[in-house]
């Protein structure tokens, strides 16, 4: 009887240990996806700066289109971990969604290098606040790396960062709404 009790205890401890490992692996996956999205958005922001400086640069425009695709693909992966950090997920979803609208609005014009001065100014206005929001998220990512326990650092500090970028998100949402309206009336 004592042997059965000990065996049962060992099996239960093993199952608890396995659940703990599974949970930690989910946490790591969550963290890796968040960081991947932040890096992709940072790259997209940098590339958009480069295109705004030289809209006729074929290589940069092609890379920008690729960065839009990467950002979009990473957004789809977040449904796997929808329970983790909803405020960060929402902020990243907003930024990715805004970038996607920009991509939809200007894809052909960028591809054929047919972006007028007015459109470039609108893109520059969008990029100013987009880059500001991304840089705060990038700062969170870098501080998390320095902290020694990046996952815990992000979980602890993400709410404050999301609140600080909320004005940028809202301002860009207004800009993107105007782009959506323009897209409806495009020939």
CORHU-V628851 format. One record per pair of residues at least 24 apart in sequence whose ideal C-beta (glycine too) atoms are under 10 Angstrom apart, sorted by the first residue. I is the first residue (numbers start at 1). J is the second residue. Records with the same first field share a line. If there is no record, write none. Layout:
BEGIN
I = J ; J
END
This chain:
BEGIN
24 = 151
26 = 80 ; 81 ; 83 ; 84
27 = 81 ; 84 ; 151 ; 152 ; 155
28 = 150 ; 151
29 = 77 ; 80 ; 81 ; 84
30 = 78 ; 80 ; 81 ; 83 ; 84 ; 85 ; 88 ; 89 ; 151 ; 154 ; 155
31 = 81 ; 84 ; 85 ; 144 ; 150 ; 151 ; 152 ; 153 ; 154 ; 155
32 = 77 ; 151
33 = 74 ; 75 ; 77 ; 78 ; 80 ; 81 ; 84 ; 89 ; 92
34 = 74 ; 78 ; 81 ; 84 ; 85 ; 88 ; 89 ; 92 ; 137 ; 140 ; 141 ; 144 ; 150 ; 151 ; 154 ; 155 ; 158
35 = 137 ; 140 ; 141 ; 144 ; 145 ; 150 ; 151 ; 154
36 = 70 ; 73 ; 74 ; 77 ; 78
37 = 70 ; 71 ; 74 ; 75 ; 77 ; 78 ; 88 ; 89 ; 91 ; 92 ; 93 ; 95 ; 96 ; 137
38 = 74 ; 88 ; 92 ; 95 ; 134 ; 137 ; 138 ; 139 ; 140 ; 141 ; 142 ; 144 ; 154
39 = 70 ; 74 ; 134 ; 137 ; 138 ; 141
40 = 67 ; 68 ; 69 ; 70 ; 71 ; 72 ; 73 ; 74 ; 75 ; 92 ; 96 ; 99 ; 134
41 = 67 ; 70 ; 71 ; 74 ; 75 ; 92 ; 95 ; 96 ; 99 ; 130 ; 131 ; 133 ; 134 ; 137 ; 138
42 = 67 ; 131 ; 134 ; 135 ; 137 ; 138 ; 141
43 = 67 ; 70 ; 71 ; 134
44 = 68 ; 70 ; 71 ; 95 ; 96 ; 99 ; 102 ; 103 ; 127 ; 130 ; 131 ; 134
45 = 71 ; 95 ; 99 ; 127 ; 130 ; 131 ; 132 ; 133 ; 134 ; 135 ; 138
46 = 131 ; 134
48 = 99 ; 102 ; 110 ; 123 ; 124 ; 126 ; 127 ; 130 ; 131
49 = 124 ; 127 ; 128 ; 130 ; 131
51 = 106 ; 110 ; 115 ; 120 ; 123 ; 127
52 = 115 ; 120 ; 121 ; 123 ; 124 ; 126 ; 127
53 = 124
55 = 109 ; 110 ; 113 ; 114 ; 115 ; 116 ; 117 ; 119 ; 120 ; 123
56 = 113 ; 115
57 = 113
58 = 111 ; 113
60 = 110
61 = 106 ; 109 ; 110 ; 111 ; 112 ; 113 ; 115
62 = 110 ; 111
64 = 102 ; 103 ; 106 ; 107 ; 110 ; 111
65 = 103 ; 106 ; 107 ; 110 ; 111
67 = 99 ; 103
68 = 96 ; 99 ; 100 ; 102 ; 103 ; 104 ; 106 ; 107 ; 110
69 = 100 ; 103
71 = 95 ; 96 ; 97 ; 99 ; 100 ; 103
72 = 96 ; 97 ; 99 ; 100 ; 103
75 = 99 ; 100
84 = 155
85 = 154 ; 155 ; 158 ; 159 ; 162
86 = 162
87 = 158 ; 159 ; 161 ; 162 ; 163 ; 166
88 = 137 ; 140 ; 154 ; 155 ; 158 ; 159 ; 161 ; 162
89 = 158 ; 162
90 = 162 ; 169
91 = 133 ; 136 ; 137 ; 158 ; 161 ; 162 ; 163 ; 165 ; 166 ; 168 ; 169
92 = 137 ; 162
94 = 133 ; 162 ; 165 ; 166 ; 168 ; 169 ; 170 ; 172 ; 173 ; 176
95 = 130 ; 133 ; 134 ; 137 ; 165 ; 168 ; 169 ; 172
97 = 172 ; 173 ; 176
98 = 126 ; 129 ; 130 ; 133 ; 169 ; 172 ; 173 ; 175 ; 176 ; 177 ; 179
99 = 126 ; 130 ; 134 ; 172 ; 176
100 = 176
101 = 126 ; 172 ; 173 ; 175 ; 176 ; 177 ; 179 ; 180 ; 183
102 = 126 ; 127 ; 130 ; 172 ; 175 ; 176 ; 179
104 = 179 ; 180 ; 183
105 = 176 ; 178 ; 179 ; 180 ; 182 ; 183 ; 186
106 = 179
108 = 186
119 = 179 ; 182
122 = 175 ; 178 ; 179 ; 182
123 = 175 ; 179
125 = 171 ; 172 ; 175 ; 178
126 = 171 ; 172 ; 175 ; 176 ; 178 ; 179
127 = 172 ; 175
128 = 168 ; 171 ; 172 ; 175
129 = 165 ; 167 ; 168 ; 169 ; 170 ; 171 ; 172 ; 173 ; 174 ; 175
130 = 168 ; 169 ; 171 ; 172 ; 175 ; 176
131 = 168
132 = 164 ; 165 ; 167 ; 168 ; 171 ; 172
133 = 161 ; 162 ; 164 ; 165 ; 166 ; 167 ; 168 ; 169 ; 171 ; 172
134 = 165 ; 168
135 = 165 ; 168
136 = 160 ; 161 ; 162 ; 164 ; 165 ; 168
137 = 161 ; 162 ; 164 ; 165
140 = 164 ; 165
END
